[in-house]
Each structure stands twice: as structure tokens, then as C-alpha cells.
Amino acid sequence: MLLHQLRKHFGKRASSLQHYSRRAQKVGSSMHVALSSTAALSSAQILPWRHDPSLPERILQHNDYSGAFNPTARDPPILRKLIAARELNISAWEVLPIPFYKHNWESDLATGFAIAFEFAVGELLGTLFRASVTNDDNVVTIDSSKGSSSIDPATTIDNNEYLKNMMDKKLLAQFNQSIINREDYQIKCTIRPFQAELQHIFAVPVPGLTREVVEQKQYLKAAIYRLHNAYDENGFDENYFDMVTEFAKEIGHTKRTVIAEASLKCKEFFQVKDKNTGQVVQGMEDDCEEEEVIHLVRFEVVTDETERGEREIGSWKLIDVDDLLEGNVFH
């Protein structure tokens, strides 16, 4: 499903998607990690990049950053997964837990996220640093010391439509605003995901509510707040459903937002140097080997009704990496 979207939306820059499809078969769905807390980002960092072998603490605490208003967060995880899976045209039989077994759709989705993450990071860092970007032998490499970039010199984060289709604008801004004099720095980064696991998946509880709708109609935030209060006071009572009905009249009810996140275990080298002095200002020294790290990636998609009763699945978009935006919650 997601690999099909990569072919459709990212094919112009992806020279060998069949190669990546074969790679998907190699990415395991089981992941065992050290139980340690997230390393805090330093104010001295040039880029807001997390290079850490452990999962963020909130994942270990089963916190999915599902928003202040999400009454379904109190439901069993399996119920929330069933609701989200239905939006992706996945049957209940493919969701019900089986001991010591991972359903293929979960592994495929996490693997697709790993591939999309590589494309997005390559395009992002290549654009920021005018760097050469290659995708060879299961690894994406971004290296601004290797001459010209394949990206048009006139391309920036602000006008890179290809990148905007892959990543949410708030996440792009986190990287774009972090570097003041980017011409003073060079980057070398290699990322090779080798295990991926779906951590959370849920549907935003209010039908019709999407990120685009909230951005266009800021006043809806007050209505969401009122829904939140109504639920806290009396749960799913008649008043609550009356409010949801009125809310649906404003925004429609056919669309639904699904949010999912996966942890990616990677082999990684990450380094930022001062061009003038050659000094490493962030990351690893030249003689260091790749290190094993974990990235947490969070994606979002909007589904809609079809005449046949199935759900039409839109394009997945990367909305947060390593909790830079604390989930980038809009609802």
C-alpha cells in the first residue's frame, strides 16, 4: 500500500524503487531495545537530530501522543487498532492478536515508513546543505563534501514541492529554522534501517477532522475544546453526540485521519563540520564506525468514503521525527 504510494509520488527521485521493495522483505518486524530514556537535544546542536540507541521514554510508557481530546485513548489498544485498520480496508481478522505472530500489514506498514523516512531525510538534508545524496546497497548517504548536489541550486525548503508532499510544514520548519549560516557547515550522514516495528496506530476520534480543516478554520479549536469538556463531564451522552452532529455539519463526516508511528532501528553515521576550521561541531568524529540508533517516525493519512463502501486512502505524510514536535498533534 505505502510502497505503491512511493512509486506514485516519489518516483521522479527514486531511481530504483524495485530495489527498495526487495529491501522491504529484509526489514524485520521484531525489535528489542534498551530501556533507557531519550537523550535531550543540546542547545549547541546545529541540527535537531537525535542519535540515540534507545526508544523515547513515552513509548515505553505506552503514550501515543493522541491529543488532549481523544476519548478513545481510554479504550483498549486492540479496539483503537481495529478502528484505524478499518479505515485502511484491513479486516478485523487481520488485526486480532495471535501469540508470537505479527500480521503482515503491520510489518509492511512499518517497512514502508522506513523507506519513506530515508527518502524524506535524503531530500531534506540534501536541500539544506546542497549535498550529494545516494541510495545504494541498503543505505542512504548525504555528503556535502562530495561535490555538486543532484538537487537544483534554486531549490530551498520553502519551494521544494516534492519535499512538502513528504513532510508536514511544521516539521520542515524545525530543520529549516535551526541553521542560520548553513553555507558555513558541511554534513555527512548515512542511514541504514534494518528493523522496523509499528508502535501505535489510531484514528482521530472526530469524523471529518483533518489537519487541513483545522488550519483553514482556526475557530474549530474552540469547538474541539467544548467537545472535550462535554465528554469529560458526562461521557458519550446525548449532549455529546448532538455536539458531534453539529460539528459534522460544519466540516463533513466522510473523511477520517489515521495516525501511525514506527520505531526504526538503524546503523547510522552522523556528522556536521565547520567548513572553515574542519572541526566537528555536532556528531561523530571521522574515524568512528556507524552506530546503532533508533528513530521514531510518525505518519498521518486521510481516508474518505467511496461508492463501493471501501475507504479511499490518501498519501501518507511524515509529521514528526523523534518527538521533535511532541507528536505534532492538531486535534
C-alpha positions as CSV (number, residue, x, y, z in Angstrom):
1,M,0.0,0.0,0.0
2,L,2.6,2.6,1.0
3,L,5.1,1.2,-1.5
4,H,2.6,1.9,-4.2
5,Q,2.3,5.5,-3.0
6,L,6.1,5.8,-3.1
7,R,6.1,4.8,-6.7
8,K,3.3,7.3,-7.5
9,H,4.5,10.3,-5.5
10,F,8.3,9.8,-5.1
11,G,9.2,8.0,-8.4
12,K,10.8,11.0,-10.0
13,R,13.7,11.0,-7.5
14,A,13.6,7.3,-6.6
15,S,15.8,5.6,-9.3
16,S,15.3,2.1,-8.0
17,L,12.0,1.5,-6.1
18,Q,12.1,-2.2,-7.0
19,H,15.4,-2.3,-5.1
20,Y,13.6,-0.7,-2.1
21,S,10.7,-3.1,-2.5
22,R,13.1,-6.0,-2.2
23,R,14.7,-4.3,0.8
24,A,11.3,-4.3,2.5
25,Q,11.4,-8.0,2.7
26,K,14.6,-7.8,4.7
27,V,13.3,-5.4,7.4
28,G,12.3,-7.3,10.4
29,S,9.1,-6.6,12.4
30,S,10.5,-7.5,15.8
31,M,12.6,-5.0,17.7
32,H,14.2,-5.3,21.1
33,V,15.7,-2.2,22.6
34,A,17.5,-0.9,25.7
35,L,15.1,0.5,28.2
36,S,16.6,3.9,28.7
37,S,15.3,7.5,28.3
38,T,15.6,9.8,25.4
39,A,18.7,11.8,25.1
40,A,17.9,15.5,25.4
41,L,18.8,17.7,22.5
42,S,21.6,20.2,23.2
43,S,21.2,23.9,22.5
44,A,24.6,23.8,20.8
45,Q,23.4,21.4,18.1
46,I,23.3,22.7,14.5
47,L,20.5,20.3,13.6
48,P,17.7,19.0,15.8
49,W,18.9,15.4,15.2
50,R,18.5,12.6,17.7
51,H,21.3,10.0,17.6
52,D,20.4,7.5,20.4
53,P,20.1,3.7,20.8
54,S,17.0,3.8,23.0
55,L,13.3,4.5,22.4
56,P,11.8,7.7,23.8
57,E,10.5,7.2,27.3
58,R,6.9,7.9,26.4
59,I,6.8,4.8,24.1
60,L,7.9,2.6,27.0
61,Q,5.0,4.2,28.9
62,H,2.6,3.4,26.1
63,N,1.8,7.1,25.5
64,D,0.8,7.6,21.8
65,Y,0.6,11.4,21.9
66,S,-3.0,11.1,20.7
67,G,-4.0,14.6,21.8
68,A,-5.8,16.2,24.7
69,F,-9.2,15.3,23.1
70,N,-9.2,11.6,22.4
71,P,-11.8,9.8,24.4
72,T,-10.9,6.6,22.6
73,A,-7.4,6.8,24.2
74,R,-9.1,5.1,27.2
75,D,-10.3,2.2,25.1
76,P,-8.2,-1.0,24.9
77,P,-5.4,-0.7,22.3
78,I,-6.8,-3.5,20.2
79,L,-10.1,-1.6,19.8
80,R,-8.3,1.5,18.7
81,K,-6.2,-0.6,16.2
82,L,-9.4,-2.2,14.8
83,I,-10.9,1.3,14.2
84,A,-7.8,2.5,12.4
85,A,-7.4,-0.7,10.4
86,R,-10.9,-0.4,9.2
87,E,-10.0,3.0,7.7
88,L,-7.2,1.2,5.8
89,N,-9.5,-1.5,4.4
90,I,-7.9,-4.1,6.7
91,S,-10.3,-6.7,8.1
92,A,-10.8,-7.5,11.8
93,W,-9.3,-10.9,11.3
94,E,-6.1,-9.4,10.2
95,V,-5.9,-7.3,13.4
96,L,-6.8,-9.7,16.2
97,P,-3.7,-10.7,18.1
98,I,-2.1,-14.1,17.6
99,P,0.6,-15.1,20.1
100,F,4.2,-14.8,18.8
101,Y,2.9,-13.6,15.4
102,K,3.0,-10.2,13.7
103,H,0.4,-9.6,11.0
104,N,1.9,-8.8,7.6
105,W,0.1,-5.5,7.2
106,E,1.8,-4.2,10.4
107,S,5.2,-5.2,9.2
108,D,4.6,-3.9,5.7
109,L,3.4,-0.5,7.0
110,A,6.4,-0.1,9.3
111,T,8.7,-1.1,6.5
112,G,7.1,1.4,4.2
113,F,7.6,4.1,6.8
114,A,11.3,3.2,7.0
115,I,11.6,3.6,3.2
116,A,9.7,6.9,3.2
117,F,11.9,8.1,6.1
118,E,15.0,7.5,4.0
119,F,13.6,9.4,1.0
120,A,12.5,12.3,3.2
121,V,15.8,12.6,5.1
122,G,17.8,12.4,1.9
123,E,15.8,15.2,0.3
124,L,15.7,17.3,3.4
125,L,19.4,17.2,4.2
126,G,20.4,17.3,0.6
127,T,18.3,20.5,0.1
128,L,19.6,22.1,3.4
129,F,23.3,21.5,2.7
130,R,23.4,21.3,-1.1
131,A,24.7,17.8,-0.5
132,S,25.1,14.8,-2.8
133,V,22.5,12.1,-2.0
134,T,22.8,8.5,-3.0
135,N,20.7,5.4,-2.3
136,D,22.8,2.3,-2.7
137,D,23.2,-1.1,-1.0
138,N,20.5,-0.6,1.7
139,V,21.8,2.8,2.8
140,V,21.1,6.5,2.1
141,T,24.1,8.7,2.1
142,I,24.1,12.5,2.4
143,D,27.6,14.0,1.9
144,S,28.1,17.7,1.1
145,S,31.9,17.2,0.7
146,K,31.4,15.2,-2.5
147,G,30.8,18.0,-4.9
148,S,27.6,19.0,-6.5
149,S,24.1,18.1,-5.4
150,S,21.6,16.4,-7.7
151,I,19.1,19.0,-6.4
152,D,18.5,22.2,-8.3
153,P,20.6,25.0,-6.7
154,A,17.5,27.3,-6.7
155,T,15.6,24.7,-4.6
156,T,15.0,25.6,-1.0
157,I,13.0,24.1,1.8
158,D,10.3,26.7,1.2
159,N,9.9,26.0,-2.5
160,N,10.6,22.2,-2.7
161,E,7.2,20.9,-3.5
162,Y,8.4,17.3,-3.6
163,L,9.6,17.6,0.0
164,K,6.4,19.3,1.1
165,N,4.5,16.3,-0.2
166,M,6.5,14.1,2.0
167,M,6.8,16.1,5.2
168,D,4.5,18.4,7.3
169,K,5.4,22.1,7.1
170,K,5.8,22.3,10.9
171,L,8.4,19.6,10.8
172,L,10.2,21.1,7.9
173,A,10.3,24.4,9.8
174,Q,12.1,22.7,12.7
175,F,15.0,21.9,10.4
176,N,14.9,25.0,8.2
177,Q,15.0,27.4,11.1
178,S,17.7,25.6,13.0
179,I,20.6,26.7,10.8
180,I,21.5,30.3,10.4
181,N,24.6,30.3,8.2
182,R,24.2,26.9,6.5
183,E,27.0,27.7,4.0
184,D,29.4,27.5,6.9
185,Y,28.7,23.8,7.5
186,Q,29.0,20.5,5.7
187,I,27.2,17.3,6.6
188,K,28.0,13.6,6.3
189,C,25.2,11.2,7.2
190,T,24.5,7.6,6.4
191,I,21.3,5.8,7.5
192,R,20.6,2.1,7.0
193,P,17.4,0.9,8.6
194,F,17.4,-2.8,9.3
195,Q,14.4,-3.4,11.7
196,A,11.1,-1.6,11.8
197,E,8.2,-2.1,14.2
198,L,4.8,-0.4,14.3
199,Q,4.3,1.1,17.7
200,H,0.9,2.8,17.6
201,I,-1.9,3.4,15.2
202,F,-5.2,5.2,15.9
203,A,-7.9,7.2,14.1
204,V,-8.6,10.8,15.2
205,P,-11.9,10.4,17.1
206,V,-14.0,13.0,15.4
207,P,-15.0,12.1,11.8
208,G,-14.3,14.8,9.3
209,L,-11.5,16.3,11.4
210,T,-8.3,16.7,9.4
211,R,-5.1,18.8,9.8
212,E,-6.1,20.8,6.7
213,V,-9.5,21.6,8.0
214,V,-8.2,22.8,11.4
215,E,-5.6,25.0,9.6
216,Q,-8.2,26.6,7.4
217,K,-10.8,27.1,10.2
218,Q,-8.9,28.1,13.3
219,Y,-12.2,28.7,15.2
220,L,-12.8,24.9,15.2
221,K,-10.3,24.6,18.0
222,A,-12.8,26.1,20.4
223,A,-15.4,23.6,19.2
224,I,-13.0,20.8,19.8
225,Y,-12.4,22.1,23.3
226,R,-16.1,22.2,24.0
227,L,-16.4,18.6,22.8
228,H,-13.6,17.7,25.2
229,N,-15.3,19.3,28.1
230,A,-18.6,17.6,27.3
231,Y,-17.0,14.2,27.2
232,D,-15.2,14.8,30.5
233,E,-18.4,15.8,32.2
234,N,-20.8,13.1,31.0
235,G,-19.0,10.8,28.6
236,F,-20.8,9.7,25.4
237,D,-24.2,11.1,26.4
238,E,-26.9,12.6,24.2
239,N,-25.5,16.1,24.5
240,Y,-22.1,14.9,23.3
241,F,-23.5,13.2,20.2
242,D,-25.6,16.3,19.5
243,M,-22.4,18.4,19.5
244,V,-20.6,15.9,17.2
245,T,-23.6,16.0,14.8
246,E,-23.4,19.8,14.7
247,F,-19.6,19.6,14.3
248,A,-20.1,17.3,11.4
249,K,-22.4,19.7,9.7
250,E,-19.6,22.2,9.7
251,I,-16.7,20.0,8.4
252,G,-18.5,17.0,6.9
253,H,-18.2,13.4,8.2
254,T,-16.8,11.3,5.4
255,K,-13.1,11.9,5.9
256,R,-11.1,10.4,8.8
257,T,-7.5,11.0,9.9
258,V,-5.3,8.0,10.8
259,I,-2.0,8.5,12.6
260,A,0.6,5.8,13.0
261,E,4.2,5.6,14.2
262,A,7.0,3.1,13.9
263,S,10.4,2.7,15.6
264,L,13.3,2.1,13.2
265,K,16.5,0.5,14.3
266,C,19.3,1.8,12.0
267,K,23.0,1.8,11.5
268,E,24.0,5.4,11.3
269,F,26.9,7.8,10.9
270,F,26.0,11.5,11.6
271,Q,28.4,14.4,11.5
272,V,28.3,18.2,10.9
273,K,31.6,20.1,10.4
274,D,32.6,23.7,10.3
275,K,33.8,24.2,6.7
276,N,36.3,26.9,7.7
277,T,38.0,25.0,10.5
278,G,37.3,21.4,9.7
279,Q,36.1,20.9,13.2
280,V,33.3,18.5,14.1
281,V,30.6,20.7,15.7
282,Q,27.9,18.0,16.0
283,G,28.0,14.3,15.9
284,M,30.8,11.7,15.3
285,E,34.5,12.0,14.5
286,D,35.9,10.9,11.2
287,D,37.3,7.6,12.5
288,C,34.1,6.5,14.1
289,E,32.2,3.5,12.8
290,E,28.4,3.5,12.2
291,E,26.5,3.2,15.4
292,E,23.2,1.5,16.1
293,V,20.4,4.0,16.8
294,I,16.6,4.2,16.9
295,H,14.4,6.7,15.2
296,L,10.8,7.2,15.9
297,V,8.8,8.3,12.9
298,R,5.2,9.4,12.9
299,F,3.0,9.5,9.8
300,E,-0.5,10.7,9.0
301,V,-3.1,9.9,6.3
302,V,-6.6,11.0,5.5
303,T,-9.2,8.5,4.3
304,D,-12.5,9.1,2.6
305,E,-15.7,7.2,1.6
306,T,-16.1,5.5,-1.8
307,E,-19.3,4.5,-3.6
308,R,-18.3,0.8,-3.1
309,G,-18.2,1.2,0.7
310,E,-14.4,0.9,0.9
311,R,-12.2,3.6,2.2
312,E,-10.1,5.7,-0.2
313,I,-6.6,6.1,1.3
314,G,-4.7,9.3,0.7
315,S,-1.0,9.8,0.8
316,W,0.9,9.2,4.0
317,K,2.9,12.2,5.2
318,L,5.7,12.3,7.8
319,I,4.6,14.6,10.6
320,D,7.1,14.1,13.3
321,V,10.6,12.5,13.9
322,D,11.9,11.6,17.3
323,D,9.2,13.7,19.0
324,L,10.7,17.0,17.8
325,L,7.1,18.3,17.8
326,E,5.7,16.1,20.6
327,G,3.6,14.2,18.1
328,N,2.6,17.3,16.1
329,V,-0.9,16.9,17.4
330,F,-3.5,19.1,15.6
331,H,-6.7,17.8,17.3
